[in-house]
Amino acid sequence: MACETRTTCPYCGVGCGVIATVDDAGSVSVRGDPEHPANFGRLCSKGSALAETLGDDGRALFPEVGGQRTSWNTTLDLIADRFSNTIAEHGPDSVAFYVSGQLLTEDYYVANKLMKGYIGSGNIDTNSRLCMASSVAGHRRAFGADTVPGTYEDLELADLVVLVGSNLAWCHPVLYQRLAAAKASRPAMKVIVIDPRRTATSDIADLHLSVSPDGDVALFNGLLTHLAETDRIDQSYVAANTTGFSEALLSASRLSMAELSEATGLSGMLIRQFFWLFAGTERVVTCYSQGVNQSASGSDKVNAIINCHLATGRIGRPGMGPFSLTGQPNAMGGREVGGLANMLAAHMEIENGDHRDRVRRFWSSPRIADRAGLKAVEMFDAVADGRIKALWIMSTNPVVSMPNADKVKAAIEACPFVVVSDMQKNTDTARLAHVVLPATGWGEKSGTVTNSERRISRQRPFLAAPGEARPDWWHITEVAKRMGFVDAFDYESPAEIFAEHSALSAFENDGLRDFDIGAFAAINQKQYEELAPFQWPRPAIGATKERFFADGRFYHPDGKARFVPVHAALQPVERAHGSFVLNTGRVRDHWHTMTRTGKSARLSTHLAEPFCEIHPLDAADQQIRDADLVKVSDDKGHFILVRALLTERQARGSIFVPMHWTDETASRARVDALVPPDVDPISGQPALKQARVSLARHAPAFHAFLVATERPRILPFEYWAIAKADGGYRLELAGDEPENGFEAWLNQALGLDEDIEIVRYRDMAAGDCRILALRGTRLMAAFFASRSPVAVSRQWAVDQMLIEHDDAKARSRLVAGRPGAGQPDKGAIVCSCFSVGAMEISHAVGQGCRSMDAIGQLLSAGTNCGSCRPEIRRIIDAQALLAAE
């Protein structure tokens, strides 16, 4: 009998509820939970494909020391001894933990408790520093606490939604669906997108402002000035509930309209449209994400936005307020337990002596960190220069995700002792570790996560942990016990940890702190297993709140909010001739460094190799054509090789390269190796979206495409990118022909034996080479090479690994690299959820399906996660233009 488990998606900060079903044969399927208030049954493409990512391939299955399997006791004793001895010899600040928004709250809690309360150092930071630290800093400066005021429902209740630096359609798809549905039901609702790129999200925008990189502070300062000049300030709210308005307005009003236009790159007409829409609409929500946070002025951007909401009193009421959209599933949970180097648990302040004393007394700890620890960039600098001599990295891949990634790699390689806890054994970071601890993953872990609207949900296990994998909280507590802290870390289950976390949130609180979940301080195992999603605060006594600050009560000592004066640059930084602003970020169907999503063939069908978005006019200036290889370089000699994707949706002077590809999945595509370690001076968050780079067309001797049932053992090419495919793998290749020829390389790389039939075609004059390897009627490999990018129907070629080829005509079509007359060819996949290609959609439009609904009814495309709808709409519009010519 099938067993169903309610759990939570492990991807973005939306925190969608998922129902996982395990049938009698052990097969897993997933669907959205219609009762979960974050998603009401909706899932994005990544969430829909979760069951496809659960295989044990590449998993860390047992502890390893120096690449050799060891026992848990031996390994844990070694870690405890090395950390204890390092602390004894060099002091508590000589060790560090680098943790992750992929951890559950219970994991985060014990890691923070061990480092700050028992080791006595602040040196625990998290990869969440890379995505929302500026939001935390902005909240704390304005509100006195890291408080998210609103709820997801506010996006549906608002009359104007402003999306700043947020590609909602691709990065938070379920919220995009909720917003799109609300707009469809209330056509008077307006959406403004402020983003240098015209992303998929812009397709539902009434107004798109292609702001210059880092032009946000100037834009919102200009808005604050406009609100004052047009008498839109809520004077009574400002007088009763805030301080610092005059100073903030004085700072904001320094730019004339001409200077504002220059600083933002926007015309005066567009700026005025935005100002009048914001000023004239009472119910406004301003959502912001990485385009705001990942900046050297990220904290000021956040406060510039908050200033406008405080000035109009549009905060904490239904349908209005500033709203930070977090990137990871438990970035918020990490903030709640003090996972950042400059915070204490339960939203207390590490710089506040009373708070430190309170936490120390609650933990009965021998010492507590008396100052902030090293933030992420500083931490790896300290690893590099030897100040940190023992490092424990948990559930994250900094060799790929950190700025100045090559320096981070070198620092980890040189560190005397490195522990990595991870599900996967061969990440770019895990390969450098002295000790690898096998961690449980989604479907095996038990704990809680907090989403962007402060909603705490359970992740529940429905699979047995493979091999000797253990939860992260267990790793940490077992090491803590061996370091001499047995009583403080003697937990039997995550339920006990959650109860302690809840009790600390209420300890000596009395309503003085925003984070209070004291109602669960006595939770037992059964109650924990049955815990339904809830929003904090949830005090033991007193009412909960859906929204904060409508009553004008904030968390500064005087109870008032602070306007924060912020200063805008008078004009964008001049770029040298031939240089570009590099923007990094996510694509629709992949997550972080693809350790999970890379296991799903379906999720690689939309975008299967690393790429660089370039405006066609910029590409022409650089003699770059669509599908060329591009060398993207910094001024220090570092470079990556990626595919050119020409699109007018990219602003001139800027390029976009996704963050997901690693040394496991591409030859040279770790884009953060090009990003300098510039950080916001307040939050310490790196500026991952404003690196300066140059572009050049890269012309290899050949380009090739390969589908194969096995992953090649050797890839001796300057460019390669590999992705899972149905039936095997797909690869893009480029470089010089191997010394012994393509066929000899294929034999060696794939281990082809005597049972394999080889079909060959080579045109020396044209530079074409095609090789098929078949075992009986089954295709084992198909290789296509050319001097220029290979014109092969990729998805069609992949599909050939799944079917029989029992006649000569079928094999001749394979050699040709395209289907014959009357044979189906999907084209490039647009809808990953239902594997619908661009050519199928174009054909349907040609047959009369000229609306999204018609396409959905015929092909199902766009009817699940909805993230592909902007792309489908562009195909429909393009066909309409062709028909009109």
Steps between C-alpha positions, in 0.01 A plus 500: 500500500638839400621725781462879485717749688443874526830684478652821361692567179879539547555770238417871520369712786135470392480188718243300302321209659559166328327164531743215438348161421697176525328205332532131583794465263685787668448747216455863605270759346441858611220750466422835653320506834164671442470575873835676540445878520818586309405330173148349528608206286712685243856389425768630265694285254771426758250401767306286254819310415610431858437126470747491209783629720492232770747252354809396694738574213787710626382481861739503793408171669754465781757715683831548322833627623759573234279332243485173697193356668508512880260436788280770649676477838844539347389791284313688772787454744740641240285810439455567871872455568612723213257780591578474873876499445483789257296704749738412785804604298370797300181616674130468413521736203733257320204277408186571298175352371365596157140383487201523270139600440460136392532393865187452707444731795593229748835444324564874494410538868749248636779624268449856625477386861825304473700776333371808683407353837756227560802559275446870572559646154271685260659317206188337364362647181274373228454504126190705579751782539512488121127547451326696778747657743427848363132448565580404860712813540230721350232351725709542811588861418140595423295279733741415782464130414524269201125501449320421173179705535261337254361181349464343157134593505607865476617440143144401412337782697720779366390736225863556400782248531853631439759228433855626545794282397277194503444258214197362679388282208821295510626537858174488699263346243211419732483859626508609136201271434312649794575853379409421138172343610416803715576735212285294262207514742545875565620662175525840670786365711839630382843335501828690460827313442826681577786295358785565253389188308161453343451165668211257467337681794471816290239332283228578756632851569305814416829686524856369469780727621835383365692673777878529479689259727497649852264779395239388756602734784472802271161383372344451843660815636336679210171335591527619862562854378201478266277376782599801709457748214153369413375494861477121515682462833286356780600773744313359799651151459849643452471729803357236733700193398834598342810711538751637249265597219648845441853365474395225259308747283793742496730220383249386237428841350849571372435378145326701232284315246782521246748356750247237602455397139876471457545302821223252416535480123126565471315768311325771698166379358546145637618631836195725531266214406644292782482785749138584420389136515666449838382833641143455381448142617431432866547123500858450377730206564866533403665159464875484465754225465858444387518793260469718810688291755802384297659841476769707667217740585241231578415616851444855377276369221289316758469809718420724203202272428392482865527879533230543233264261678557659840445847356156399368406278796461214252634225716348214696151541359332268250640544150788729590858498620861423406554127449835319486480179294761260636691269272542177696252267671628580847685828476238639739543212745872569502432862587273389786768284665788746449669321212657824382834599653364832628183368666402301807224242522133602515561836327722621785803721436853378546617857566250538789647393834159435657406276207826308526449448871143383444597242239799380705280449806236317298760268346698473827801541277856544632567793268325689225633687203543864600517646151390427146692233317638509150245539221525272198752694289706590808483139617657359185759779504589377848520143373731622224738688730509228766303663779238225468664160526197269531189547288170308491286559190141374514261449205649762272752530217705821548760401237224577249275753673740739675641806324866472404427129484848393391653669805242326719595169341869563565427602860308179570774291336759661728300483823652253748167330581176511301181309571214494248153368584299439184262265324728487196851363509656675202400864513773748413534570873470146637787385278731729699400379848712299738181356647167442324192430711200342322192712569137413455308685231148607418261212557727360772535800733264603779473858617355842426555782251373859492388664178504863389171584673623370841311171461658203673433162337618147556727303276411137567688184398340242273814314392764308693841665505739324259815335626625660821366851431393689812324835563712813534374566854631156598844569347527823698375371833720190488808716442387739776471211746851382412626855560376472858152656476294186556215639712434800275474292182335183624209515254311192391297657218443824309177543699709562813712757318192679366353513851820659635509747210140595575571540872797728431285719277266561795767522772478842669318628196175656632418636156828690470628290208320421175597133476300303757377144445473422871170319438711200393751501786350182644428325171530121514594253229141427394409870484817569303416230246152650458613864497302697241650799315476819707623859489695655779470664743321231698554593866391271782271775626353766279388533141694413189539749214458460128668834435735720698507880550145602412475613862809717459696297755856419400794338679739787557520598870262792451254285305539708184626417151805671360523674165850431374666772290655336196712658230482424129783523254451795267563284197579138415863395501650559157589175331812464293463444129423133434418420863167378630314475829468133593173401666470150649192311615272202458330336207147366507551127552824471698598567858829627641785268389273227359591230751128422514336635182784370285375147569178568309522464123180698462640805679790524255287496186431875505858624545761225489825695492644820649430812297550873480209730417621785276310774324526443122657842438767437764561158347540654155758744638699200626447291181303246706223302334217309666621160633868597475721420794592808701798561723399717795805639683582721794801732520705245695514234232215280627248392238209271426376345174124509440251498213380831354127562527404816316187671628357851502366426849854565623594865554787638295829514684404212729510122474343223705662163584327245727660381821422127482781337301792344684814307418284185512267624227715722276865548411527866599175666608532588869390856444569619855869456428461829310321685781726710725446480877340846526246510782240729647682674789202456734370152422813334365298367208702456180417699186435199278327697224739783413833350396685660207601261223596492133364279222666333206383250244672166547561303180592135565607264224174306533164496679322175585187357654488154658226286646611184680353243734807529724691800633832529315795408717731761348423839346824638351340814357536866585123532512245248619166510677317188613141445611282206586264390224230236473691183432843643573687829456526789257821696445611810318868487405752727329872517446760310300442151364667239725837382373371152408174631356142522622423130463795387709405751768139373504617140533720591795263747667192276480671162527345375175549126446499262206119467504464861392424582139654828381340711227724778369472805278774756436521792258856629523432803281202614705654394831204280594543177698217277621538174688227266624557214742223239517460176691249307298213738439581728793694824467788518748651826374452755224775752436473802267794734436541804279719805460210721609233447767331171417157523336350191661154478652611440859182365654433278201852356531450435872172323429677258264662325797155385610380332181594210272693558177443189294525616141743682277276806456484555873878490519541739209274749678717464807811578301325805350430629851137584437168320458382406155188632330194445711707417809428698818752754622414684820772756463655665805301421813296794627271331754709270718202380700342330195804484267345724235734650241505826310422334167195328647373832630570674169315226313202532737491877445505441127203270541300772670598485869567870548457537876661361812179316587482337158863386520440367850192305395676341203852439637466555879794743471485778757228333708715377790761737640434780252867605479508427127198717419704812411704295251186342353347846467805619306463208257132585451584867440781414259270277296241776491761742361600250231136450406451877468794548260 
